[in-house]
Amino acid sequence: MLNALIMIVSALIIVLSLLQSGKSDGISGAFTGSGGLNLFANTKERGSEKVISRLTLVLGIIFFILIIVVRLV
């Protein structure tokens, strides 16, 4: 039962992570120098981006708790 729940939560985390928009140029931007690399830029999430980000965080916490519960049982 718990293993199936872990699989579902992990699949949802993957889907939500893929739905999030990129917040920076990534590694390629660091090497090419395009766009001015600002690692500590404070970007505000709005609307659906904020909901997806919060859901990913909550599912990550649930995943962590489920893993601990499975390990203890």
Phi and psi in degrees as GROMACS dihedral restraints (atoms count N, CA, C in turn):
[ dihedral_restraints ]
;  ai    aj    ak    al  type     phi  dphi    fc
    3     4     5     6     1   -68.2    20    10
    4     5     6     7     1   -33.9    20    10
    6     7     8     9     1   -64.9    20    10
    7     8     9    10     1   -38.8    20    10
    9    10    11    12     1   -65.7    20    10
   10    11    12    13     1   -39.3    20    10
   12    13    14    15     1   -64.9    20    10
   13    14    15    16     1   -38.8    20    10
   15    16    17    18     1   -64.0    20    10
   16    17    18    19     1   -41.1    20    10
   18    19    20    21     1   -63.5    20    10
   19    20    21    22     1   -41.8    20    10
   21    22    23    24     1   -65.6    20    10
   22    23    24    25     1   -46.3    20    10
   24    25    26    27     1   -63.1    20    10
   25    26    27    28     1   -42.1    20    10
   27    28    29    30     1   -66.3    20    10
   28    29    30    31     1   -37.6    20    10
   30    31    32    33     1   -64.7    20    10
   31    32    33    34     1   -40.9    20    10
   33    34    35    36     1   -64.4    20    10
   34    35    36    37     1   -38.7    20    10
   36    37    38    39     1   -62.6    20    10
   37    38    39    40     1   -42.7    20    10
   39    40    41    42     1   -62.5    20    10
   40    41    42    43     1   -46.0    20    10
   42    43    44    45     1   -63.0    20    10
   43    44    45    46     1   -45.2    20    10
   45    46    47    48     1   -66.6    20    10
   46    47    48    49     1   -34.4    20    10
   48    49    50    51     1   -65.8    20    10
   49    50    51    52     1   -38.1    20    10
   51    52    53    54     1   -71.1    20    10
   52    53    54    55     1   -26.3    20    10
   54    55    56    57     1   -77.0    20    10
   55    56    57    58     1   -20.3    20    10
   57    58    59    60     1   -71.3    20    10
   58    59    60    61     1   143.6    20    10
   60    61    62    63     1   -82.8    20    10
   61    62    63    64     1   151.9    20    10
   63    64    65    66     1   -69.1    20    10
   64    65    66    67     1   138.6    20    10
   66    67    68    69     1  -100.2    20    10
   67    68    69    70     1    -6.1    20    10
   69    70    71    72     1  -151.9    20    10
   70    71    72    73     1   179.9    20    10
   72    73    74    75     1   -76.0    20    10
   73    74    75    76     1   -19.4    20    10
   75    76    77    78     1    84.7    20    10
   76    77    78    79     1  -162.5    20    10
   78    79    80    81     1   -65.3    20    10
   79    80    81    82     1   -39.5    20    10
   81    82    83    84     1   -63.0    20    10
   82    83    84    85     1   -34.4    20    10
   84    85    86    87     1   -68.3    20    10
   85    86    87    88     1   -30.4    20    10
   87    88    89    90     1   -69.1    20    10
   88    89    90    91     1   -37.2    20    10
   90    91    92    93     1   -80.6    20    10
   91    92    93    94     1   -36.9    20    10
   93    94    95    96     1   -85.7    20    10
   94    95    96    97     1   -20.7    20    10
   96    97    98    99     1    79.5    20    10
   97    98    99   100     1    16.7    20    10
   99   100   101   102     1   -80.9    20    10
  100   101   102   103     1   139.1    20    10
  102   103   104   105     1    79.1    20    10
  103   104   105   106     1     6.3    20    10
  105   106   107   108     1    64.7    20    10
  106   107   108   109     1   104.8    20    10
  108   109   110   111     1   -78.2    20    10
  109   110   111   112     1   115.9    20    10
  111   112   113   114     1  -128.0    20    10
  112   113   114   115     1    94.5    20    10
  114   115   116   117     1   -68.2    20    10
  115   116   117   118     1   -26.6    20    10
  117   118   119   120     1  -107.2    20    10
  118   119   120   121     1    27.7    20    10
  120   121   122   123     1   -67.4    20    10
  121   122   123   124     1   136.7    20    10
  123   124   125   126     1   -93.9    20    10
  124   125   126   127     1   100.3    20    10
  126   127   128   129     1  -102.0    20    10
  127   128   129   130     1   134.4    20    10
  129   130   131   132     1   -91.6    20    10
  130   131   132   133     1   133.0    20    10
  132   133   134   135     1   -94.2    20    10
  133   134   135   136     1   139.9    20    10
  135   136   137   138     1  -133.2    20    10
  136   137   138   139     1   150.1    20    10
  138   139   140   141     1    60.9    20    10
  139   140   141   142     1  -126.5    20    10
  141   142   143   144     1   -68.0    20    10
  142   143   144   145     1   -30.1    20    10
  144   145   146   147     1   -61.7    20    10
  145   146   147   148     1   -39.4    20    10
  147   148   149   150     1   -67.7    20    10
  148   149   150   151     1   -41.3    20    10
  150   151   152   153     1   -64.2    20    10
  151   152   153   154     1   -45.4    20    10
  153   154   155   156     1   -63.6    20    10
  154   155   156   157     1   -40.6    20    10
  156   157   158   159     1   -64.3    20    10
  157   158   159   160     1   -44.0    20    10
  159   160   161   162     1   -65.6    20    10
  160   161   162   163     1   -42.0    20    10
  162   163   164   165     1   -62.1    20    10
  163   164   165   166     1   -39.2    20    10
  165   166   167   168     1   -63.9    20    10
  166   167   168   169     1   -42.2    20    10
  168   169   170   171     1   -62.9    20    10
  169   170   171   172     1   -46.8    20    10
  171   172   173   174     1   -63.6    20    10
  172   173   174   175     1   -43.7    20    10
  174   175   176   177     1   -66.3    20    10
  175   176   177   178     1   -33.4    20    10
  177   178   179   180     1   -64.1    20    10
  178   179   180   181     1   -41.2    20    10
  180   181   182   183     1   -66.4    20    10
  181   182   183   184     1   -42.9    20    10
  183   184   185   186     1   -62.0    20    10
  184   185   186   187     1   -42.0    20    10
  186   187   188   189     1   -60.3    20    10
  187   188   189   190     1   -45.7    20    10
  189   190   191   192     1   -60.2    20    10
  190   191   192   193     1   -44.3    20    10
  192   193   194   195     1   -65.7    20    10
  193   194   195   196     1   -41.7    20    10
  195   196   197   198     1   -62.6    20    10
  196   197   198   199     1   -40.0    20    10
  198   199   200   201     1   -63.3    20    10
  199   200   201   202     1   -42.9    20    10
  201   202   203   204     1   -63.5    20    10
  202   203   204   205     1   -43.0    20    10
  204   205   206   207     1   -62.5    20    10
  205   206   207   208     1   -43.2    20    10
  207   208   209   210     1   -64.1    20    10
  208   209   210   211     1   -38.9    20    10
  210   211   212   213     1   -65.9    20    10
  211   212   213   214     1   -35.9    20    10
  213   214   215   216     1   -80.6    20    10
  214   215   216   217     1   -24.6    20    10
